[in-house]
Amino acid sequence: MIKKAVSLVKVTDVYESLQKCLRLCDGLAGLNTKDKILIKPNIVSWDFDLPFPPYGVITTSAVMGALVRILAEHGFNDLTIGEGAVLTSKPQGDAVYDRIGYKKLQERFGVKLVDFNQGEFKTVDYGEGLLLDVAKSALEADKIINVPVLKTHNLAKVSLGIKNLKGCLNKKSKQTCHGVGDKELSSMFPRIIEKLPVTLTIIDGLYTLEKGPGPTGKAFRKDLLIASRDPFACDLVGSAVLGYEAKEVIHLTNYAQRHGCSLELSDYEVRGESVKDHREYVDYDWEWSEDDTGPIGFQKRGITGLSIRKYDSSLCTGCSVQYNPMLILFGSAFNGEPFPNVELVSGKQKLASSGFDKTVLFGKCACHLNKENPNIKKAIPLWGCPPDLEKFVEALDEEGIRCDYKEYVRFRHYLIGRYQEEDGFKIGDWSIE
């Protein structure tokens, strides 16, 4: 049996290294110069209001620029870059594309730029009662080149190529993927690729991220590229580099079972670098107290009277983006005294407990689920999708819990301040020269 090939390359010069990576896995063999090609990066979110460290979070423009250049040099001229980011501020995807240099790719190579959120979606029947609204421009592409980031994910363990395609869905279908039972996240998003013409996956490992997928995780310089014409094989190697065997990652085992793929790395041919030389465990999740009252950091600070139930996979991306800021704001309200017996629940399956004087319902799903919950004495509903942080501060202030929004702003400045150019973190990796 011919083994599926995956290339693993150590980056020196991005353009040269990407050429080598594509050559080793014969990456362009599945493409025709007449194809309408969609390139799908990972732009999970962006923020124009506060500092946003993209390291290990967003596909680098350095890799995207090198890829577009290589494709153009090989005669591919019908190229589109498309993504459906979760944006918490007003500017749309077009403004993000301008910020990270894609407009220059448009000017130089005629690349079309598409914000899925502003375009049309088509309802696709995946069978077994699963209907998802997929970006029409993704469905109409002849071929898709998927360019995710090499990072962990606090709900999915790893977020690589298969996970990256969730960005092709509209907001409602993204939320559908965060279901319960047989609609749980790890069962849902691996299905998306089944109706999309993904021909090549390139994992951007210039940086990697622990406790991802957002900027509150910690990034590391990695300088790797991983590519394959087989999407599962590519994710398998990416997962191994992050320190996870495929059998430890539920969505990979689900995909393998549906598509008859081997979970053993030895059944694939890795060309270039050796996986064992670059395998390094990258933690994916945040530590929580054993009694599920909040992050370990809260316990260490002596915070009492407050129980924040840990997120689960039913927490949608929008609320996930606001979750860590919510924790920072709660932390800012701690003055050494116990909180007034408060519980916070989120997601589609967390029910508020009895015995609390106040219950914060974080997000629309938690509000709906607990609307008639008899355990709740005093509800503080935050109906946003996702909740608005300033309204969060106002709502808690009315209950005598004084959060300091400025503390969150300081935290955001701290996040970006962790990364210095002398340590290899180059913000220029998100620009096009």
FITITOR-308401 format. One record per residue (C-alpha): residue number from 1; y, x, z. Coordinates in Angstrom, 2 decimals. Layout:
FITITOR-308401
    n        Y        X        Z
  NUM        Y        X        Z
...
This chain:
FITITOR-308401
    n        Y        X        Z
    1     0.00     0.00     0.00
    2     3.44     1.31    -0.93
    3     5.60     1.65     2.15
    4     9.10     0.17     2.16
    5    11.65     3.00     2.09
    6    14.53     3.41     4.54
    7    17.00     6.27     4.38
    8    18.51     7.81     7.50
    9    21.32    10.28     6.88
   10    23.54    12.33     9.17
   11    27.14    11.92     8.04
   12    29.23    14.91     7.14
   13    31.54    13.59     4.42
   14    31.25     9.77     4.29
   15    31.36     9.53     0.49
   16    28.83    12.31    -0.09
   17    26.57    11.13     2.74
   18    26.56     7.55     1.47
   19    25.63     8.76    -2.00
   20    22.71    10.66    -0.50
   21    21.70     7.66     1.61
   22    21.62     5.38    -1.44
   23    19.79     7.95    -3.52
   24    17.04     8.44    -0.91
   25    16.20     4.73    -0.71
   26    16.89     4.04    -4.41
   27    19.47     1.59    -3.12
   28    21.19     0.71    -6.39
   29    17.94     0.04    -8.28
   30    18.00    -3.66    -7.47
   31    21.47    -4.14    -8.97
   32    22.63    -4.79   -12.52
   33    26.13    -3.81   -13.65
   34    26.68    -7.39   -14.80
   35    25.87    -8.79   -11.37
   36    28.42   -10.65    -9.32
   37    28.16    -8.61    -6.11
   38    29.31    -9.71    -2.67
   39    29.81    -7.03    -0.02
   40    29.51    -8.45     3.51
   41    30.99    -6.23     6.26
   42    30.97    -7.05     9.97
   43    34.41    -8.13    11.16
   44    33.27   -10.05    14.21
   45    36.84   -10.61    15.41
   46    40.31    -9.11    15.43
   47    43.42    -9.38    17.54
   48    46.99    -8.94    16.32
   49    48.58    -9.65    19.69
   50    46.97    -6.99    21.90
   51    45.39    -3.56    21.32
   52    42.00    -3.90    19.65
   53    39.62    -0.90    19.61
   54    37.38    -1.35    16.54
   55    35.00     1.52    17.39
   56    31.43     0.32    17.03
   57    32.65    -3.25    16.63
   58    33.95    -3.47    13.05
   59    32.45    -1.97     9.89
   60    34.53     1.12     9.14
   61    36.83     1.05     6.13
   62    35.67     4.61     5.48
   63    32.17     3.34     4.65
   64    33.46     0.29     2.80
   65    35.82     2.41     0.70
   66    33.09     4.91    -0.14
   67    30.72     2.10    -1.12
   68    33.22     0.40    -3.42
   69    34.07     3.74    -5.04
   70    30.38     4.52    -5.66
   71    29.74     1.09    -7.13
   72    32.76     1.37    -9.42
   73    31.62     4.80   -10.58
   74    28.26     3.32   -11.48
   75    29.86     0.64   -13.62
   76    29.83    -2.31   -11.20
   77    33.11    -4.16   -11.69
   78    32.53    -7.69   -10.35
   79    32.89    -6.93    -6.66
   80    33.91    -9.23    -3.82
   81    34.30    -8.51    -0.13
   82    33.73   -11.58     2.03
   83    33.58   -12.31     5.74
   84    34.16   -15.17     8.18
   85    35.56   -13.54    11.31
   86    36.21   -15.25    14.64
   87    39.95   -14.90    15.07
   88    41.68   -15.79    18.32
   89    45.20   -15.36    16.95
   90    46.92   -17.11    14.07
   91    46.67   -14.60    11.17
   92    43.74   -15.34     8.88
   93    41.20   -13.04     7.29
   94    43.66   -12.04     4.57
   95    45.87   -10.40     7.19
   96    42.85    -8.59     8.66
   97    41.90    -7.29     5.20
   98    45.41    -5.93     4.79
   99    45.30    -4.28     8.22
  100    42.04    -2.42     7.52
  101    42.95    -1.31     4.02
  102    40.95    -3.67     1.82
  103    44.05    -4.60    -0.14
  104    44.06    -1.03    -1.48
  105    40.50    -1.52    -2.70
  106    41.71    -4.66    -4.42
  107    44.51    -2.73    -6.12
  108    42.41     0.26    -7.17
  109    39.11    -1.32    -8.13
  110    39.91    -4.99    -8.70
  111    37.83    -6.05    -5.70
  112    38.24    -9.72    -4.82
  113    38.82   -10.53    -1.15
  114    37.43   -13.76     0.28
  115    37.93   -15.23     3.74
  116    34.94   -17.53     4.16
  117    36.83   -19.53     6.77
  118    39.40   -20.53     4.14
  119    36.88   -21.27     1.38
  120    34.24   -23.85     0.57
  121    30.90   -24.23     2.28
  122    27.73   -25.82     0.95
  123    25.11   -27.51     3.10
  124    21.78   -25.73     2.60
  125    18.42   -27.21     3.58
  126    16.32   -24.50     5.22
  127    13.41   -26.84     5.80
  128    11.96   -28.07     9.09
  129    15.10   -30.14     9.62
  130    17.46   -27.16     9.63
  131    20.71   -27.69     7.73
  132    23.37   -24.97     7.70
  133    26.74   -24.82     5.97
  134    26.86   -21.52     4.07
  135    29.87   -19.98     2.33
  136    29.76   -21.04    -1.32
  137    30.89   -17.57    -2.44
  138    27.84   -16.04    -0.68
  139    25.46   -18.51    -2.30
  140    26.98   -17.98    -5.75
  141    26.71   -14.18    -5.63
  142    24.00   -12.64    -7.79
  143    23.45    -9.93    -5.18
  144    24.67    -9.29    -1.65
  145    25.18    -5.87    -0.11
  146    25.12    -6.27     3.66
  147    27.12    -3.67     5.65
  148    26.67    -4.24     9.40
  149    27.45    -1.92    12.30
  150    24.91    -0.01    14.40
  151    25.45    -1.82    17.68
  152    23.88    -3.68    20.55
  153    24.46    -7.32    21.40
  154    24.38    -8.81    24.90
  155    22.50   -11.89    23.69
  156    20.38   -10.52    20.80
  157    19.83    -6.91    22.06
  158    20.78    -5.49    18.64
  159    23.22    -6.74    16.03
  160    22.36    -5.27    12.64
  161    21.88    -6.61     9.11
  162    20.00    -9.86     9.77
  163    22.45   -10.82    12.54
  164    25.48    -9.91    10.41
  165    24.76   -12.75     7.98
  166    25.75   -15.29    10.63
  167    29.28   -14.56     9.41
  168    28.44   -16.47     6.20
  169    28.33   -19.77     8.12
  170    31.15   -22.14     8.96
  171    32.18   -22.62    12.57
  172    29.99   -25.66    13.17
  173    26.85   -23.98    11.81
  174    27.57   -20.82    13.82
  175    27.60   -23.04    16.88
  176    24.37   -24.69    15.75
  177    22.72   -21.26    15.85
  178    23.51   -21.11    19.58
  179    21.16   -23.92    20.48
  180    18.46   -24.46    23.08
  181    14.69   -24.77    22.85
  182    13.41   -24.29    19.30
  183    17.03   -23.94    18.16
  184    17.64   -20.92    20.39
  185    19.73   -18.12    18.86
  186    16.90   -15.67    18.16
  187    15.02   -18.35    16.22
  188    18.01   -19.63    14.29
  189    20.04   -16.78    12.81
  190    17.04   -14.91    11.28
  191    16.65   -17.92     9.00
  192    20.06   -17.48     7.32
  193    18.94   -14.66     5.03
  194    16.20   -16.83     3.50
  195    18.68   -18.50     1.14
  196    20.88   -15.49     0.43
  197    20.32   -12.83    -2.30
  198    20.54    -9.79    -0.02
  199    19.51    -6.82    -2.15
  200    20.73    -3.89    -0.10
  201    21.53    -3.30     3.58
  202    23.65    -0.35     4.71
  203    24.05     0.07     8.47
  204    27.32     1.78     9.32
  205    26.50     4.09    12.20
  206    29.62     6.22    12.27
  207    29.99     4.70    15.73
  208    27.62     2.76    17.92
  209    28.34     0.35    20.75
  210    26.68    -0.40    24.06
  211    27.02    -3.84    25.65
  212    28.32    -5.25    22.40
  213    29.19    -6.96    20.19
  214    32.87    -6.95    21.19
  215    35.45    -4.32    22.15
  216    34.72    -4.60    25.87
  217    31.53    -2.62    25.23
  218    31.62     1.18    25.17
  219    31.53     2.99    21.82
  220    30.04     6.37    20.99
  221    30.39     8.57    17.92
  222    27.01     8.59    16.12
  223    27.69     9.65    12.49
  224    24.65     8.02    10.92
  225    24.01     5.89     7.86
  226    20.86     3.79     7.44
  227    20.04     1.99     4.19
  228    17.21     0.09     2.58
  229    16.53    -2.48    -0.10
  230    14.36    -4.22     2.49
  231    16.55    -5.90     5.16
  232    13.88    -6.03     7.85
  233    12.90    -2.38     7.38
  234    16.54    -1.37     7.71
  235    16.97    -3.33    10.94
  236    13.70    -1.95    12.28
  237    14.96     1.63    11.89
  238    18.39     0.71    13.25
  239    16.79    -0.86    16.29
  240    14.63     2.23    16.83
  241    17.69     4.50    16.69
  242    19.28     2.32    19.39
  243    16.16     2.81    21.50
  244    14.41    -0.52    20.95
  245    11.01    -1.16    19.46
  246    10.94    -4.19    17.18
  247     8.55    -6.02    19.49
  248    11.24    -5.85    22.20
  249    13.75    -7.69    19.99
  250    12.86   -11.37    19.79
  251    14.69   -12.15    16.54
  252    12.91    -9.28    14.79
  253     9.52   -10.50    15.97
  254    10.44   -14.02    14.82
  255    11.47   -12.73    11.40
  256     8.34   -10.58    11.09
  257     6.10   -13.52    11.92
  258     7.74   -15.77     9.31
  259     7.71   -13.14     6.57
  260     4.53   -11.22     7.29
  261     6.28    -7.94     8.16
  262     4.79    -5.15    10.23
  263     6.55    -4.34    13.49
  264     5.24    -0.76    13.46
  265     7.71     1.91    12.41
  266     4.85     4.00    11.03
  267     4.26     1.37     8.34
  268     7.62     2.23     6.74
  269     8.76     5.41     5.03
  270    11.87     6.88     6.62
  271    13.51     9.37     4.29
  272    16.07    11.96     5.32
  273    16.52    12.44     9.05
  274    13.79    11.76    11.60
  275    14.22     8.68    13.79
  276    13.02    10.55    16.88
  277    15.81    13.10    16.45
  278    18.44    10.37    16.72
  279    16.77     7.81    18.97
  280    18.89     7.27    22.06
  281    18.75     4.19    24.26
  282    21.97     2.18    24.16
  283    22.23    -0.50    26.85
  284    22.84    -4.00    25.53
  285    23.68    -6.17    28.55
  286    25.99    -6.44    31.52
  287    24.60    -6.25    35.05
  288    24.75    -9.48    37.05
  289    24.14   -10.17    40.73
  290    20.62   -11.24    41.66
  291    21.88   -14.57    43.00
  292    23.74   -15.23    39.71
  293    27.18   -15.35    41.28
  294    28.94   -12.95    38.94
  295    28.94    -9.43    37.49
  296    27.88    -6.58    39.76
  297    31.47    -5.35    39.74
  298    32.60    -8.49    41.53
  299    29.94    -8.01    44.18
  300    31.03    -4.41    44.71
  301    34.62    -5.53    45.17
  302    33.54    -7.97    47.88
  303    34.47   -11.09    45.95
  304    33.03   -14.20    47.60
  305    33.54   -17.94    47.31
  306    33.10   -17.70    43.55
  307    29.93   -18.19    41.50
  308    30.16   -17.40    37.80
  309    26.82   -18.27    36.24
  310    25.71   -15.68    33.71
  311    26.11   -16.52    30.02
  312    23.03   -17.32    27.96
  313    22.30   -17.44    24.23
  314    23.74   -20.96    23.94
  315    27.22   -19.51    24.50
  316    28.86   -19.52    21.06
  317    30.74   -16.56    19.63
  318    34.16   -18.12    20.28
  319    33.55   -18.52    24.01
  320    31.85   -15.11    24.09
  321    35.06   -13.52    22.81
  322    36.97   -15.13    25.70
  323    34.31   -14.57    28.35
  324    35.21   -11.05    29.41
  325    38.95   -11.86    29.47
  326    38.06   -14.78    31.74
  327    36.30   -12.38    34.11
  328    39.31   -10.05    34.15
  329    41.59   -12.97    34.97
  330    39.37   -14.14    37.82
  331    39.30   -10.58    39.12
  332    43.11   -10.47    39.03
  333    43.22   -13.50    41.36
  334    41.23   -11.78    44.10
  335    43.52   -10.89    47.01
  336    40.90    -9.93    49.56
  337    40.27   -13.51    50.66
  338    37.31   -15.65    49.53
  339    37.83   -17.94    46.55
  340    37.95   -21.67    47.43
  341    34.21   -22.33    46.84
  342    34.35   -22.32    43.02
  343    31.59   -22.37    40.41
  344    31.97   -21.66    36.68
  345    29.45   -22.74    34.05
  346    29.45   -22.20    30.30
  347    27.35   -22.83    27.21
  348    25.08   -25.70    26.21
  349    22.53   -25.67    29.03
  350    24.15   -24.63    32.30
  351    24.42   -27.59    34.69
  352    26.88   -27.40    37.55
  353    25.27   -27.10    40.98
  354    25.94   -29.11    44.11
  355    27.78   -27.70    47.08
  356    30.93   -26.47    45.33
  357    34.41   -27.84    45.91
  358    35.64   -26.95    42.41
  359    33.75   -26.51    39.14
  360    35.25   -24.77    36.13
  361    33.71   -26.00    32.87
  362    34.35   -23.15    30.44
  363    34.46   -24.46    26.88
  364    33.78   -27.69    25.05
  365    29.98   -27.46    25.32
  366    30.01   -27.06    29.11
  367    32.52   -29.92    29.39
  368    30.34   -32.26    27.33
  369    27.12   -31.31    29.10
  370    28.59   -31.81    32.59
  371    30.78   -34.81    31.87
  372    28.71   -37.13    34.05
  373    27.28   -34.52    36.40
  374    27.16   -36.06    39.91
  375    27.06   -32.61    41.52
  376    30.70   -31.99    40.61
  377    33.30   -32.78    43.28
  378    36.37   -31.59    41.37
  379    36.09   -30.60    37.71
  380    38.43   -28.12    36.04
  381    37.59   -28.79    32.38
  382    38.67   -26.28    29.73
  383    37.94   -28.15    26.51
  384    38.92   -25.47    24.02
  385    36.54   -24.13    21.40
  386    37.07   -21.46    22.56
  387    39.21   -22.07    25.68
  388    42.78   -20.86    25.57
  389    43.37   -18.11    28.15
  390    46.92   -19.14    28.98
  391    45.74   -22.71    29.64
  392    42.96   -21.22    31.76
  393    45.58   -19.44    33.87
  394    47.65   -22.64    34.16
  395    44.64   -24.77    35.14
  396    43.54   -22.38    37.87
  397    47.09   -21.97    39.12
  398    47.20   -25.72    39.77
  399    44.16   -25.25    42.01
  400    45.78   -22.43    43.97
  401    43.92   -19.64    42.15
  402    46.65   -17.24    41.01
  403    45.48   -15.27    37.98
  404    47.70   -12.56    36.56
  405    47.69   -12.57    32.75
  406    49.47    -9.21    32.80
  407    46.34    -7.72    34.35
  408    44.40    -8.74    31.26
  409    47.06    -7.15    29.05
  410    46.74    -3.94    31.07
  411    42.98    -4.09    30.66
  412    43.31    -4.31    26.88
  413    45.52    -1.22    26.86
  414    42.95     0.51    29.05
  415    40.18    -0.31    26.55
  416    41.88     1.36    23.63
  417    43.01     4.24    25.84
  418    39.37     5.24    26.42
  419    39.11     6.53    22.86
  420    40.85     9.77    21.95
  421    40.89    11.55    18.61
  422    39.90    14.85    20.19
  423    36.64    13.13    21.25
  424    35.90    12.08    17.67
  425    37.40     8.59    17.70
  426    39.50     8.27    14.57
  427    41.47     5.08    14.04
  428    41.92     6.31    10.46
  429    38.29     5.27     9.86
  430    39.73     1.75     9.50
  431    42.17     2.62     6.75
  432    41.90     3.47     3.06
  433    43.65     6.63     1.92
